[in-house]
């Protein structure tokens, strides 16, 4: 029994806000994945750019990435630290097997994250009143002096399906998205295949080094960083990559900054400086404290859950 405000007694224990927020954060990507798959399959299942078996592997990989944090938290709550590390090892092993199978058997090239492209609802939304076909240009009026393209009132779609950009903007975005989805992955040579294999095996190498040297050792942190930078350096020489592959390499490069928030570097160097900066901003800038002080409370839990080297 917990008393709130001195007057109201509740027959249950109020949960901590941190697990609640983490649960919401864990389930949100899975919900978005289900919605994207429902929308994309409903519209273009017959035009999938990959085989059905490959799509199933991508789906399972996406589901694992969505629920891995939730499963880890649940295992720690039910079975303790031993169960938590066992679940982590099983999930990372399953992800590595799926990724290696996609790389070697299906020749997927540089694997992007998320594995399934999120549904772009703005470009997928189509007028329901049949104003114009997708393949034909939208009727519009071009000003004689300004050359401004304006949609005519007669050909404007209904309000709920109307987009507020230029008349040809949606068709261009749809065409670019279709071309991006239909573009085959860039074939990888031996060097690039080894680099991608290193990236896939990095979580398992990090877990193995944790088991050998412990969580307080610098060896797992250094090994993971060396593998990451080696993989990126080998892949950076590859030319003629697709747009998604270039964005994936850029994402991996930016994620190197996460090493500043990973133990033991975070415990020995970053934590004190980050907390000092947040406290300084909260004390001297009005309004910043509303964000900085809760962030200081949540940061230790977020660092323990989200900033793993196998993320």
N, C-alpha and C positions, 0 to 999 in steps of 0.2 A: 504494500500500500504506500503510495507516494502522495504527499499533500502539495497542492499548487495554490499559491496566493494566500495560504492560511485558512481558506474556507472550503475549497473543493477537494474532496478525496477521490482518487481514481483507483479502481480495483486492479490496476496493472502497472507495470513499471515502464516509465517513459524511456524509450531507447535513446542512445547517444546519436547526435546528428551526423557524426562522421560515417558510421556504417550505413545510415539511410541515404546519405548523399552518394556514397560509393555504390550502393545497390542501384540507385537511379542512373548513375553514370555507366554502370556495367550493362544494364538492360537497354539503354537508349540505342547503342549501335545495332543490337540484334533486332530491335523494332524497326529501325530504318532499313536494315537489310531485308527483312520480310516484306516491307512495303515496296522496296525497289524491285525485288524479284517478282512480286505479284503484278506490279505495273508493267515491267518490261516483258515478262512472259506472256501477259495477257495481250500485249500489242504485237510482239514480234517473236513468238516462240518458234515459228517456222523459219525465221531468218537468223538463228543463232550463229554467231561468227565462229563458234567452236563446236566440237562434237559433243554429244550428250554425255558421254562418260567423262570428258574433261570438265564439262559444266558441273557435273555432280561433285568432282573433286574440288573444284573452286568453291562450290557451295559449302562443303564440309569444312574447308579451310577457313572460309569467312565466318562460319558459325563458331569454330574454335577460337578465332581471334576475338570474337565478340564476347564470349562467355568465359574466357580463361581467367580473368581477374575475379569474376564472381565465383567460379569454381574454387579458386585458390582461397578466397576469403571464407567460403563455406567449409572447405576442408580444414582450415585452421581453427574454425569455430567448433567443429564436430570432433576432429581427430587430433588436434594440436599441431605442433611444429612438424612431427614426423609425417603425419598425413598431408600437411601442406606441401612439404618438399617432395613427397611421393607424387602428388597430383601435378605439381609443377613439372617434374621430370617426365611424367607420362604425356602431358599436353605438349611439351616441347618436342618430345620424340615423335609424336603423331604428326605435328606440324612439319617437322623436318622430313619425315618419310613422304608426306603428301607433296611437299615442295620439290623434293628430289625426283619423285615420280613424274611430276609435271615437267621438270627441267629435262630429264633424260629421255622419257618415253614420248611426251607430247611436244617437246621442243618449244616450250613457251618463252624461252629467252629470259630477259630480265623480268623478274616477277614483281609486279607492282603491289602497292598496298593502298586501299583494300583490294583483294583479289578480284572481286566483282565490282564493275563500275557502278557507282551510285546513279540512280535514276534522276535525270534532269527534268523535273516536272514542268518547267517553263517551256522547254522545247518540245516536250511530249504532248502538252495540252493542245488539242485540236478543236476548232470550232465544230459544234454539234449541228449547226444549221446548214452545213454544206455550202458555205459562201464561195469557196474556191478550192480547187484541188491542190494537193501538195506539190505536184509536178509543174503546175502552171504558175506564172507570176501573179501576185496579187494586184488586181486593178487599182490604179492610183492616178492622181493628177499631179503633173509637174508644172510648177509656176513658170511663166514665160520669162520673167525678169530675174527672179531669185533662184530658179531651178530647184526649188524646194519640193521634195516629194511628199504629197499629202494623200492620205487614204480618203476615198470618196465616201459620203454618207451611205450611199446605196450598197456599198460592198463592205461596210463595217460589220464585223461579227457581233454576236450578242455580248452583253456587258460581262458576263461571268467567264467568257472565253477570250476576251479581248486582251491583247498585249499592247503595251504603251510605248514600244520602240518604233523604229522606222518600219515601213510596210514590208521591206525585204529582209529585215533583221532576223526574224524567226526562221525563215527558210534557209538563210545562210547558216545559222547555228545548227539547225537540224541536219543540213548537208555535211557540215564539219563533224558533227557527232557520229553520223552514220559512217563517214569515211574513216574516222578514228577507230570505231569499233570493228570495221571490216578490214582494217590494215593488219596484215599478219605481223607477228613479232619479228624483230631483227634476228637473223640466224647468228648464233654465237660460235666463234672458233674455240680452239682448245684453251687459249688463255682466258677468254671471257667465261667459258664454262667452269674453269677452275675458280675464277673469281666469284661467280655466283654460288658455286658449291661452298666456298669458304663462308660467304654471307649466310647461307642456309645452315651450315654446321656451327656457326658462332654461338648460338644459345646453348647447344649441347657441350661445346668446349668450355664455355663459361661455367656451366653447372658442374662439369667434371673437375675443373680446377678449384671450384668452391669446396667440393668434397675432399680434394687432396690437401689444400692449403688453408681452408677455413675462410669465414666471411670477413675477418679483420685483415687478411693478407692483401698486399698490393698485387700479387701475381694474377688473380682472376681479372682485376680491373685492367691491368696492363695487357694481358693476353687478349681480352675482348677488343680493346682499343687497337692493338696491332693488327688483328684479323680484319676489323672494320676498315682501317686505312689501307691495308693491302688490297682488299677487295675493291675499294673505290679507285685506287690508283691503277689497277689492272683494267677496270672497266672504263676509265676516263679516256683511254686511247681509242676506244671504239667510235667510229663515225657513222653517220647516216642512221641514227637512232630515231624512233618514232617520238611523237610529242609526249606520250605517257611515259615512255622509258626515260626521256630526259628529265621529266618532272620527278620520276622516282629516284634517279641519281641525285637530283638536287635535294629531295627530301632526306635521303640518307646522309648527305653532307651536312645538312642543318641539324640532324639528330645527333651529330657528334657533340653538340653542345650539351647534350644530356649527361655526358660524362662528368660535367661539373656538378651535377646533382646526384651522382651515384656514389655509394660507399665504396671504399673508405675516403675518397677525395672529399665528399660532402661532409663527412663527420669531422675531418681534420682541418678543412680550409673554408669551404663554401658556407656552411651552416651559420657560423658566427657572423660573417660579413653580410649575408642575406638578412638575417634577423636584425642586425644593427641598422641596416639601410631601411628596412620596413618600419622599425621603431622610430628612426629619425624622421621619416616622411609622415608618420602618424602624429608625431608630437608637434611638428612645425608647419604643416600644410593643412589648413582647414578642409574637412571633408574626406581627406585621404584615409583617416583613421577608420572610417566605416568599412573600407575594403582591406586596409593593411592589417588591422588587428585580427579579424577573422582569418585572414590568410596566414598570419603567424601561428594561429592555433591549428589550422588544418595542415600546414606544410609538413610537419613530421609524419603524419599519417599518409599523406600523398607521396612523400619521398619513399616511404617503406613499401607502398603498394605499386606505384606506377613507374618509378624510375629504375627499373631493372635493366641490366645489361643484355638480357635476352628478350626485351620488349619488341 
